Amino acid sequence: MWDIFLKTLPFFAIIALGYGSGRRGFFTEEATAYLTKFVFYFALSAMLFGFTANLSIAEIIDWTFVKAYLAASLLVYVLVTIVAVLRKRPITEAAFEAQCGVIGNVGFLGVPMLTLLLGPEAIGPVILVLAVDLIFFGSLIVILVTGSRDGQMSLGVFRTVGIGLMKNPMIVSITLGLLWSAYSIPIPAPVGEFLTLLGAAATPGALFAIGASLASKSAERLSVAGWLSFSKLVLHPGAVAIAALVIWPVEPYAAGVMIAAAALPVAGNVYILAQHYGVAPTRVSASILISTAASIVTVSAVIAWVSGL
């Protein structure tokens, strides 16, 4: 595990650098917002397009993989929701707590880190995990919050969900990359170099942005945030491991990548949604902060374990 820890340490060191810059005021919240936008819309999109344009849909789609990951994630999602309801939290808050329990930072942390630590072949499984998180759970939270507030489901809710998915640059870049690959369109050398240069900014930019954004996060409501961090860092990868290795056996390498992706800390976009809807942003903020700090150890442990698979 020590060797893996040393390999993951540079990633978390860049996060720490961003955090320190944010706390010192050297990197303001406005600067962090613009850096995040650059990574989200340009650098990460270029990286994802470059990866998927060289893959075929057959290499990515594995329905057993999707079933195992989705079923395990839903189990943890329901468990966290039940705990929130037993604490007499409204369904909107319960939905965001459940989101914290299963949605990891796959886009900004998982894509760059897992493809470097576990090999470029990890991109296919990582993209499948990212797709389930974005399409299924990203839609579910909007439906639950909007439906709960309106008291009913309407076509407007599903229209909002559809537009949101079509505007998500990660989904767009993955889709375009797969279409490019499906039609076997060659990538001209200058375009390939452009994508490589731009995509190379995704890893340091995303990690620094994660750290800088954490600088403005609050550590209040520690008991609930601790439970949600435990759910994300321990229960989620544990449930995924049982599903992928025992109940619906997945090819060992892909299963290892899936488990490692499930072990990632709470994603920053959960906070963005919580702030947008005005639902428990402080609780979500604390969960992101605590889970990211704890993941320095837990992610290393999980990656060391799955490397043996």
Secondary structure per residue as TSV (DSSP state, phi and psi in degrees):
chain	resnum	aa	ss	phi	psi
A	1	M	-	360.0	-32.0
A	2	W	H	-59.4	-40.4
A	3	D	H	-63.0	-42.0
A	4	I	H	-65.6	-41.3
A	5	F	H	-58.4	-43.2
A	6	L	H	-65.3	-31.8
A	7	K	H	-74.6	-33.2
A	8	T	H	-81.7	-21.6
A	9	L	H	-55.9	-43.1
A	10	P	H	-58.7	-35.2
A	11	F	H	-63.4	-48.3
A	12	F	H	-72.3	-24.2
A	13	A	H	-66.4	-38.1
A	14	I	H	-67.8	-38.0
A	15	I	H	-61.3	-44.0
A	16	A	H	-63.2	-37.9
A	17	L	H	-62.2	-43.9
A	18	G	H	-63.9	-40.7
A	19	Y	H	-62.4	-46.6
A	20	G	H	-62.1	-40.6
A	21	S	H	-63.9	-37.8
A	22	G	H	-70.2	-43.0
A	23	R	H	-66.0	-34.2
A	24	R	T	-79.7	-8.9
A	25	G	T	82.5	2.3
A	26	F	S	-68.3	-34.3
A	27	F	S	-116.6	106.5
A	28	T	-	-75.6	168.9
A	29	E	H	-62.6	-35.9
A	30	E	H	-65.6	-42.2
A	31	A	H	-63.6	-40.4
A	32	T	H	-62.7	-41.0
A	33	A	H	-62.1	-41.4
A	34	Y	H	-71.5	-37.3
A	35	L	H	-64.6	-43.1
A	36	T	H	-60.4	-41.7
A	37	K	H	-64.0	-41.0
A	38	F	H	-62.0	-46.6
A	39	V	I	-64.9	-46.6
A	40	F	I	-64.2	-46.9
A	41	Y	I	-89.2	-25.3
A	42	F	I	-117.9	-66.1
A	43	A	I	-63.6	-51.4
A	44	L	H	-66.9	-36.0
A	45	S	H	-64.2	-40.5
A	46	A	H	-64.3	-40.8
A	47	M	H	-63.5	-47.1
A	48	L	H	-65.3	-41.8
A	49	F	H	-63.1	-43.8
A	50	G	H	-61.1	-39.0
A	51	F	H	-67.6	-53.0
A	52	T	H	-72.8	-25.5
A	53	A	T	-66.9	-16.0
A	54	N	T	-106.7	11.8
A	55	L	S	-117.3	161.0
A	56	S	-	-108.8	155.7
A	57	I	H	-58.4	-35.3
A	58	A	H	-62.0	-31.1
A	59	E	H	-75.7	-20.5
A	60	I	H	-99.7	-48.9
A	61	I	-	-70.6	122.7
A	62	D	-	-143.5	101.7
A	63	W	H	-67.5	-28.3
A	64	T	H	-65.7	-40.9
A	65	F	H	-59.2	-50.4
A	66	V	H	-61.0	-43.7
A	67	K	H	-62.1	-44.7
A	68	A	H	-64.2	-47.0
A	69	Y	H	-66.9	-44.5
A	70	L	H	-66.1	-43.7
A	71	A	H	-64.1	-44.3
A	72	A	H	-65.0	-42.1
A	73	S	H	-65.2	-40.8
A	74	L	H	-64.5	-36.0
A	75	L	H	-60.9	-47.6
A	76	V	H	-67.3	-38.5
A	77	Y	H	-57.8	-46.6
A	78	V	H	-67.6	-41.4
A	79	L	H	-60.5	-47.6
A	80	V	H	-64.8	-36.9
A	81	T	H	-63.5	-43.9
A	82	I	H	-61.6	-44.3
A	83	V	H	-60.7	-40.5
A	84	A	H	-65.8	-41.5
A	85	V	H	-65.5	-39.4
A	86	L	H	-64.2	-26.0
A	87	R	T	-85.2	6.9
A	88	K	T	65.0	36.4
A	89	R	-	-86.7	143.1
A	90	P	-	-65.0	161.5
A	91	I	H	-61.7	-31.2
A	92	T	H	-64.5	-43.9
A	93	E	H	-69.0	-39.4
A	94	A	H	-60.4	-38.5
A	95	A	H	-65.0	-40.7
A	96	F	H	-72.3	-34.1
A	97	E	H	-64.9	-41.1
A	98	A	H	-63.6	-37.4
A	99	Q	H	-62.0	-40.2
A	100	C	H	-63.2	-32.1
A	101	G	H	-73.7	-18.7
A	102	V	H	-130.1	-16.0
A	103	I	-	-97.0	109.0
A	104	G	B	-96.0	169.6
A	105	N	-	-81.8	61.9
A	106	V	I	-70.6	-41.3
A	107	G	I	-65.7	-54.3
A	108	F	I	-83.3	-31.1
A	109	L	I	-109.4	-44.2
A	110	G	I	-66.4	-47.5
A	111	V	H	-58.0	-53.8
A	112	P	H	-70.0	-41.1
A	113	M	H	-74.9	-46.9
A	114	L	H	-70.5	-34.4
A	115	T	H	-70.6	-26.3
A	116	L	H	-82.9	-40.1
A	117	L	H	-82.5	-35.6
A	118	L	S	-104.5	-3.0
A	119	G	-	104.7	155.3
A	120	P	G	-62.0	-21.0
A	121	E	G	-66.9	-12.8
A	122	A	G	-71.4	-15.9
A	123	I	H	-61.5	-37.6
A	124	G	H	-60.0	-55.8
A	125	P	H	-60.7	-37.9
A	126	V	H	-63.1	-41.5
A	127	I	H	-64.9	-37.1
A	128	L	H	-63.4	-44.0
A	129	V	H	-61.9	-44.8
A	130	L	H	-61.5	-40.3
A	131	A	H	-64.3	-43.8
A	132	V	I	-63.0	-44.4
A	133	D	I	-61.9	-46.1
A	134	L	I	-72.4	-47.9
A	135	I	I	-78.9	-51.2
A	136	F	I	-78.9	-60.1
A	137	F	I	-74.2	-30.6
A	138	G	H	-63.8	-36.4
A	139	S	H	-74.9	-39.9
A	140	L	H	-60.6	-42.7
A	141	I	H	-65.2	-38.9
A	142	V	H	-66.2	-42.6
A	143	I	H	-63.8	-45.1
A	144	L	H	-65.8	-46.1
A	145	V	H	-68.2	-48.9
A	146	T	H	-66.6	-44.4
A	147	G	H	-63.4	-38.9
A	148	S	H	-66.0	-38.7
A	149	R	H	-73.4	-38.4
A	150	D	H	-82.7	-18.5
A	151	G	T	82.2	1.3
A	152	Q	S	-164.1	160.9
A	153	M	-	-86.9	141.3
A	154	S	-	-138.7	164.0
A	155	L	H	-62.8	-28.3
A	156	G	H	-63.0	-34.8
A	157	V	H	-63.1	-48.1
A	158	F	H	-68.9	-30.0
A	159	R	H	-67.0	-41.2
A	160	T	H	-61.6	-43.1
A	161	V	H	-62.2	-46.5
A	162	G	H	-62.1	-44.5
A	163	I	H	-64.5	-39.9
A	164	G	H	-61.7	-40.4
A	165	L	H	-67.3	-41.2
A	166	M	H	-69.5	-22.2
A	167	K	H	-92.9	-6.6
A	168	N	-	-75.7	116.5
A	169	P	H	-63.1	-28.1
A	170	M	H	-67.9	-43.3
A	171	I	H	-66.1	-42.6
A	172	V	H	-62.3	-46.4
A	173	S	H	-66.7	-38.8
A	174	I	H	-65.0	-44.9
A	175	T	H	-63.2	-46.0
A	176	L	H	-63.5	-39.3
A	177	G	H	-63.3	-42.6
A	178	L	H	-67.7	-38.0
A	179	L	H	-64.9	-41.6
A	180	W	H	-58.8	-44.4
A	181	S	H	-67.7	-41.6
A	182	A	H	-60.8	-34.5
A	183	Y	T	-94.0	7.4
A	184	S	T	51.1	42.7
A	185	I	-	-81.4	123.1
A	186	P	-	-69.1	144.2
A	187	I	-	-94.2	115.6
A	188	P	-	-55.9	147.4
A	189	A	H	-53.9	-46.1
A	190	P	H	-62.4	-37.1
A	191	V	H	-67.2	-41.0
A	192	G	H	-61.6	-42.2
A	193	E	H	-67.2	-37.4
A	194	F	H	-60.7	-47.1
A	195	L	H	-64.7	-38.6
A	196	T	H	-65.2	-45.5
A	197	L	H	-63.4	-47.5
A	198	L	H	-68.1	-42.8
A	199	G	H	-64.7	-29.0
A	200	A	H	-65.0	-23.0
A	201	A	T	-77.2	-13.5
A	202	A	H	-65.4	-45.5
A	203	T	H	-63.7	-59.5
A	204	P	H	-65.7	-36.5
A	205	G	H	-64.8	-44.7
A	206	A	H	-65.6	-44.4
A	207	L	H	-64.4	-43.7
A	208	F	H	-63.4	-41.0
A	209	A	H	-65.2	-37.4
A	210	I	H	-59.3	-49.6
A	211	G	H	-63.0	-45.4
A	212	A	H	-63.1	-36.8
A	213	S	H	-70.5	-30.6
A	214	L	H	-67.1	-25.4
A	215	A	T	-61.6	-25.3
A	216	S	T	-98.5	2.5
A	217	K	-	-81.3	149.0
A	218	S	-	-96.6	149.8
A	219	A	-	-109.5	31.0
A	220	E	-	-79.2	170.5
A	221	R	S	53.4	52.5
A	222	L	H	-65.1	-34.1
A	223	S	H	-64.5	-47.1
A	224	V	H	-68.7	-43.3
A	225	A	H	-62.1	-36.2
A	226	G	H	-64.6	-41.8
A	227	W	H	-63.9	-43.0
A	228	L	H	-67.9	-37.3
A	229	S	H	-66.1	-39.9
A	230	F	H	-62.1	-41.4
A	231	S	I	-61.6	-42.6
A	232	K	I	-74.3	-43.3
A	233	L	I	-86.7	-22.2
A	234	V	I	-119.3	-56.7
A	235	L	I	-64.8	-43.6
A	236	H	H	-63.9	-54.6
A	237	P	H	-63.4	-31.4
A	238	G	H	-64.5	-45.8
A	239	A	H	-65.1	-40.7
A	240	V	H	-63.9	-39.7
A	241	A	H	-62.8	-43.9
A	242	I	H	-64.6	-42.7
A	243	A	I	-65.9	-44.3
A	244	A	I	-81.6	-22.9
A	245	L	I	-105.1	-23.4
A	246	V	I	-118.1	-56.5
A	247	I	I	-75.2	-52.9
A	248	W	S	-124.4	80.5
A	249	P	-	-53.0	125.3
A	250	V	-	-107.6	153.2
A	251	E	-	-49.2	130.9
A	252	P	H	-50.6	-44.4
A	253	Y	H	-64.1	-47.6
A	254	A	H	-62.7	-38.2
A	255	A	H	-62.9	-41.1
A	256	G	H	-62.5	-42.4
A	257	V	H	-64.8	-41.8
A	258	M	H	-60.5	-44.6
A	259	I	H	-65.3	-42.4
A	260	A	H	-62.8	-40.6
A	261	A	H	-65.0	-36.8
A	262	A	H	-69.2	-21.0
A	263	A	T	-84.5	-3.9
A	264	L	S	-70.2	153.5
A	265	P	-	-68.9	168.9
A	266	V	B	-55.8	135.8
A	267	A	-	-74.6	146.3
A	268	G	H	-66.9	-26.6
A	269	N	H	-69.6	-17.1
A	270	V	H	-65.6	-39.2
A	271	Y	H	-66.8	-40.0
A	272	I	H	-59.6	-43.5
A	273	L	H	-67.5	-41.7
A	274	A	H	-61.1	-40.8
A	275	Q	H	-68.3	-39.8
A	276	H	H	-61.8	-43.3
A	277	Y	H	-90.0	-7.0
A	278	G	T	68.2	35.2
A	279	V	S	-118.7	110.0
A	280	A	S	48.6	44.8
A	281	P	H	-63.7	-34.0
A	282	T	H	-66.0	-42.0
A	283	R	H	-64.0	-44.3
A	284	V	H	-65.9	-42.1
A	285	S	H	-57.9	-46.8
A	286	A	H	-64.2	-36.4
A	287	S	H	-65.2	-40.5
A	288	I	H	-64.4	-44.7
A	289	L	H	-63.6	-49.7
A	290	I	H	-67.9	-44.8
A	291	S	H	-66.2	-36.0
A	292	T	H	-67.3	-42.0
A	293	A	H	-64.5	-45.1
A	294	A	H	-69.8	-27.5
A	295	S	H	-67.3	-15.8
A	296	I	H	-56.0	-37.2
A	297	V	H	-91.8	-47.9
A	298	T	H	-66.9	-40.8
A	299	V	H	-64.3	-41.1
A	300	S	H	-60.9	-41.5
A	301	A	H	-64.4	-43.5
A	302	V	H	-67.2	-44.5
A	303	I	H	-63.3	-38.6
A	304	A	H	-62.2	-39.5
A	305	W	H	-69.3	-48.6
A	306	V	H	-69.5	-22.1
A	307	S	H	-62.3	-26.0
A	308	G	T	-77.0	-12.1
A	309	L	-	-76.8	360.0
